Amino acid sequence: MTKRQIVALLPAGGQAKRISPLPLSKELYPVGFQNFGQKSNWRPKVVCHYLLEKMQLAGIDKAYFILRPGKWDIPAYFGDGTMLSMSLGYLIMGLPYGVPFTLDQAYPFVQDAVIALGFPDILFQPEDAYVRILARLEASKADVVLGLFPTDQPQKAGMVEFDDTGKVHLIVEKPPQSDLRYMWGIAVWTPAFTQFLHEYLIPLKAAPDVSVLPEVPIGDVIQAAIKQGFHVEAEAFADGTYLDIGTPNDLVRAVQQLSSNI
């Protein structure tokens, strides 16, 4: 892969309103089990553990969770990352106006690194998704590579228009209807986009009354980068799957699917 340091960012600022009340952060919801060799010794496996394993498979050994204040059960559970043989750190989110603001909290710590973005309340396949998008980032010399998943619910996703070479031309956030077939769910990017994201937010943070800011989707920032000439590519997982456990229907499906292997 790339010789540059790769750091994962996991935004964990959500309040899980759609599946509330919960006795714990949604990122720690137990879905399936860890197999320690004997069924009598299987242990619950929390949802974000799956994401961290996929990152680790791609050689990513350092990650920051970016937390909403109060979600202290996440660092209490994972600690320094020893259980995963990863180095984990924890940052506190600032302005609550969307994922871009949350990610920018990591800027002082990761501005020179390749970033791997993953949402810790999502379950997806394939296992080697990060291996493939990092390989594409290196081979294509792109600024951003998006991992794409098929969906028939465009109203819930950032839909992506891309050509046969994999070049991304357009990202449309949550359209009511769309002829586009793929949504993006994971991403990797170079320091150039980290800097673009940071500078994109500066005028928004300087607004006279930031409390009236609308939520800014990260897809909108990537689309703004495309308009500025950034090279964005897509790696489409034609047989991929994507479940958001922050929604009731997908949570039920995830529990059923991952418990059926017992």
Secondary structure, DSSP 8 states (H G I E B T S, - for coil): --SS-EEEEEEE----GGG---SS-GGG-EEEEE--SSGGG-EEEEHHHHHHHHHHHTT--EEEEEE-TT-THHHHHHTTSGGGT-EEEEEE----S-HHHHHHTTHHHHTTSEEEE--TTEEEE-TTHHHHHHHHHHHHT-SEEEEEEE-S-GGGSEEEEE-TT-BEEEEEES-SS-S--EEEEEEEE-HHHHHHHHHHHHHHHTSS-GGG-----HHHHHHHHHHTT--EEEEE-TT-EEEETTSHHHHHHHHHHHHTT-
